[in-house]
Amino acid sequence: MSRRVVFLASGTRGDVQPLAVLATALASRHAARVTFVTHSEHVALLGKPLAAGVHLVGVRRVLALRQLVVSSASQIGRAHV
């Protein structure tokens, strides 16, 4: 079973790009199922760096990011029970 990893990156391009590189490396080197969530404005910027099997999700509002994190955390908690 492969690991599931979710990266949540907000901020400027300088904040988001280093995490994108890390997410890509994790997906390619460790066969993890990686989802990268960031602001929708960063999606076009990150399309190519995340081509190595990373699912890219763009959201428009910070509130939507928080709701996604809470939802993901509850699903992860249920997966380990």
Secondary structure, 3 states (H helix, E strand, C coil): CCCEEEEEECCCHHHHHHHHHHHHHHHHHHCCEEEEEEEHHHHHHHCCCCCCCEEEEEECCHHHHHHHHHHHHHHHHHHCC
